[in-house]
Amino acid sequence: MKVLVTATNYTRYCSKGKKILTDAGLEVVENPHQRPYTSSELCRIISDIDAVVAGVDRWDEQIFSRASRLKVIARFGVGVDNIDLEAAKQYGIAVCNTPGVNSSAVAEQTAAFMLSLLRRIPELNQAVREGSWTRPMFHELKTRTVGFLGFGRIARCTAEMLRGFHPKMIAYDRYPDYAVSEKLGVKLVSADTLFRTADIISIHLPALEETKHFIRAETIRQMKTGVYIVNTARGSIVNEEDLAEALRSKKIAGYGTDVFEEEPVKKENTLFGFENCIAAPHFSAETYETCEMTSIVTAEAVLSALSKKEPENRIV
């Protein structure tokens, strides 16, 4: 049986997961590109593939119709918005993910974005290198209100990390867990209240039809002038044109993100005209620890599905 791994650098960073697969007698076909596969590339190679460990490539009916042997897609991560779940179900393909594995890594990056924005670290680093010695004033995080838009595993992990900085923390979630929020010192509020009162908004919503452009001109108008926004969730949640206009008008004081509406992002992206936009290449979960554990969890899910057992964290 063959397992296609579309996540990149698999041998380099995922040796434990690969060993689980090869020890079970499976042939591992790795991604030779330093990028996701295109749809046409997947269509050409999918016919004799039994299982997939998927990165962020797009998986849809066009590909599934050519995948007569495919039994399972184990997503190398949490988000499954790149997989047509309904089509997978129709073709009898199990889909599972790895919730919780990357929470610490993404939470660290979220906190790093917050501190970098508050202290204007990228901007001042560049200024000093160019001979400037401007010394601006800042607010301390302990005087700010951090609002979590979505309060799942990653947001909760971020809140736990931030407790040592002593900010006030609030959160909005469609399915609130009051016991967990109380334990972490986070007050659950409505989305409108969060927009009106947060000094820093951290986005942790899933990419769904109802969350597309959740951050747009209408919701930005509700926010405090001078708010900071951090997005380590999905680019589709933010309307980039509206956000760029808010950066231009100073309504938003800064934006930190590693996700974009179109990825890989083009250098002409409208957000790159602002020095108070800190950007990174969708890398928050890219740690040695996360890759190793994710490789193990996905490998075990593949073996379960191929042996006709229920894979852990199955979605469809």
Buried (B, 14 or more C-beta within 10 A) or exposed (E): BBBBBBBBEBEEBBEEBBBBBEEBEBEBBBBEEEEBBEBEBBBEBBEBBBBBBBBBBBBBEBBBEBBEEBBBBBBBBBBBBBBBBEBBEEBEBBBBBBBBBBBBBBBBBBBBBBEBBBBBEBBBEEBEEEEEEEEEEEEEBEEBBBBBBBBBBBBBBBBBBBEEBEBBBBBBBEEEBEEBBEEBBBBBBEBEBBBEBBBBBBBBBBBEEEBBBBBBBEBBEEBBEEBBBBBBBBBBBBBBBBBBBBBEEEBBBBBBBBBBBEBEBEEEBBBEEBEBBBBBEBEBBBBEEBBBBBBBBBBBBBBBBBEEEEBBBBBB
